[in-house]
């Protein structure tokens, strides 16, 4: 993991940047900037905030904050359960997986003693499907990697190098020039080709851009009062109210919460709970799984690339026409798991029942919009 992180960060350092910012579009083959050459305030803020989170994780890891045995047992148990789900009704591996699960449940059994049982599992089996073989192999890799980590101390020098790289890339981003001098708000972005700020600004607190605002303030690139320039319009909801966003999407409300803590009882904390409940009730009224957010949908361009748009719940967003689309993005359920984990598990099960889950996780989106479906289809 550390070597992959280092490789990724070194690749970022080779990419063209403008005043510390990566451009909005790069060719993944040669890293060249794609036109129009543009710096996005919100994307840079998201990158900077998460780089700081990675840097702090490296510092904690160096101080002995790596994965505990309880966490590893949970990880192995999850992988084992995925192998069970991929197993045919009758399989030679049924008893072996059951025995391994029993051993794993006893905390007194050292993980090193499971090596033999796991290695026997990965031997070729006549009835093993490709899916089952994949998860059995993943179980073996997970255990082997963890035992290797236990056999050696954390690479303190490498952790420190990655922490430094993360912080330096984040701190090199200058957010000052992205601030509209009159509105005191972050512009949507900067067009490098025309040397001009976008005329539109992020002006709502209930927006994914609040992470960029917080980082810019913490770094000293913009004044603290900028935070109070962010609008706080609210809409009644049940016995309370919730902040309004632009499109009413789960991403706008909850993405920053991955690395930002909303104080208990604050308007942001109350809003996140209220909008998850509203997403659930709105979808229930349509007879659909819940979780509406910006995502791809069932339309393609001439190059057969799926199109992308922001979708949300009517009443939560200022954008018009939100009720015209019915697109469910499974990642929105993952974000909502921070707020209502039990409901998120149930929703994921429902999405899986619709065929939205594959080997590598859930698909980007499920489109229920009738005008984009073939005759006889209920979703795509």
C-alpha positions, 0 to 999 in steps of 0.5 A, spaced: 500 500 500 505 504 501 509 503 495 503 504 491 501 511 494 508 513 493 508 511 486 501 515 485 504 521 489 510 521 484 506 521 478 502 527 481 508 531 481 510 529 474 503 532 472 503 539 469 500 544 474 498 551 475 499 555 481 500 548 485 493 545 482 492 539 477 488 541 471 481 539 471 482 534 465 489 530 463 490 524 458 491 518 463 496 515 457 501 521 457 499 526 463 498 532 458 493 537 459 486 536 455 483 542 453 480 547 455 485 548 460 481 549 467 483 549 474 476 547 478 476 550 485 472 544 488 476 538 485 482 541 488 479 542 495 477 535 495 484 533 493 487 537 498 483 535 504 484 528 502 491 529 501 491 531 508 487 526 511 492 521 508 498 524 511 495 524 518 493 517 517 501 515 515 503 519 521 498 515 526 501 509 522 508 510 524 506 511 531 503 504 532 496 506 529 496 500 524 490 495 523 488 491 529 487 484 530 480 485 531 480 489 524 483 484 520 479 478 523 473 482 521 476 483 514 478 476 513 471 474 515 468 479 510 472 476 505 470 469 507 463 471 507 463 473 499 467 466 498 460 463 501 456 467 497 459 465 490 459 458 492 454 453 488 449 450 492 453 443 493 461 444 493 467 441 496 469 447 499 463 448 504 465 444 510 472 447 509 469 454 509 465 453 515 471 450 519 475 456 517 469 461 519 469 457 526 477 458 527 476 465 525 471 466 530 475 464 536 480 470 538 484 465 542 486 462 535 492 466 532 491 468 525 498 465 523 495 458 525 490 459 519 495 459 514 495 452 512 487 451 512 487 457 507 492 455 503 488 448 502 482 452 500 486 455 494 488 448 491 484 447 484 477 445 485 473 441 480 466 445 482 470 452 483 467 457 479 471 463 477 467 468 482 469 463 488 476 462 486 477 469 486 474 470 493 478 464 495 484 467 492 483 474 495 482 471 502 489 468 501 492 474 499 489 478 505 491 473 510 498 473 507 499 480 507 497 481 514 502 476 517 507 479 513 506 486 516 506 483 523 513 480 521 516 487 520 516 494 523 512 499 519 517 503 514 517 509 518 522 513 513 517 511 507 511 513 511 514 520 513 516 521 506 509 519 503 506 524 509 511 529 506 509 528 499 501 529 501 502 535 505 507 539 500 502 537 494 496 540 498 500 546 501 502 548 494 495 549 491 494 557 491 486 558 493 487 565 493 486 567 486 480 563 486 476 567 490 472 572 487 474 579 489 467 582 490 463 577 492 468 574 497 466 567 494 470 561 491 469 561 483 467 555 480 474 555 477 479 558 473 480 558 465 488 558 464 487 559 456 483 565 457 486 567 464 479 569 467 475 566 473 469 563 472 463 568 473 459 563 477 461 562 484 460 557 490 455 560 494 452 555 499 454 552 505 450 545 503 455 544 497 461 539 496 465 546 495 465 547 503 471 542 504 475 547 499 473 553 503 475 550 509 482 548 507 483 555 503 481 558 510 486 553 514 491 555 509 491 562 510 489 563 502 482 566 504 480 570 510 475 567 515 469 571 514 469 567 507 465 562 511 460 566 513 459 568 506 456 561 504 449 562 504 444 558 508 437 557 505 433 552 509 427 548 507 422 546 512 422 538 513 418 534 518 418 538 525 425 541 523 428 544 517 434 542 512 439 547 508 438 547 501 443 545 496 444 546 488 441 539 486 439 536 492 444 530 491 447 526 496 454 528 494 453 535 495 451 534 502 455 528 505 462 527 501 465 533 505 463 529 511 468 523 509 474 528 512 470 534 516 466 533 522 460 537 523 459 539 530 453 535 534 447 539 534 450 544 528 445 546 522 450 541 518 449 535 522 442 536 523 441 537 515 445 531 514 440 526 518 434 530 515 436 529 508 438 522 508 431 521 511 428 525 505 432 521 500 429 515 503 422 517 503 422 520 496 424 513 493 419 509 497 414 514 494 416 512 487 417 504 489 425 505 488 431 504 492 434 510 495 440 514 494 440 519 488 446 523 487 450 526 481 452 520 476 452 517 470 446 515 466 443 511 461 445 515 455 451 515 451 455 520 446 458 518 439 464 515 442 459 510 446 461 514 453 456 514 458 453 521 460 454 524 467 449 529 470 447 531 477 441 528 480 437 530 486 431 530 490 426 535 489 425 540 494 432 539 497 435 543 491 435 549 487 436 546 480 429 545 476 427 539 473 429 534 479 423 530 478 424 528 471 430 523 472 430 517 476 437 515 477 440 511 483 447 511 485 449 506 489 455 510 492 450 515 495 448 509 499 455 508 502 456 516 503 449 515 507 452 509 511 455 514 516 448 517 518 444 511 517 448 504 517 442 499 518 438 502 512 444 503 508 445 495 508 438 494 507 438 498 501 445 495 498 441 488 499 435 491 495 440 494 489 444 487 489 437 484 488 436 488 482 443 486 479 447 492 481 452 488 484 458 485 480 465 482 482 468 489 483 463 492 487 456 496 485 455 499 478 455 506 477 448 507 477 441 504 476 437 508 471 429 507 472 427 513 467 422 511 463 424 515 457 431 512 457 429 504 457 427 499 452 420 496 451 419 491 457 425 494 461 424 497 468 431 499 469 438 499 466 
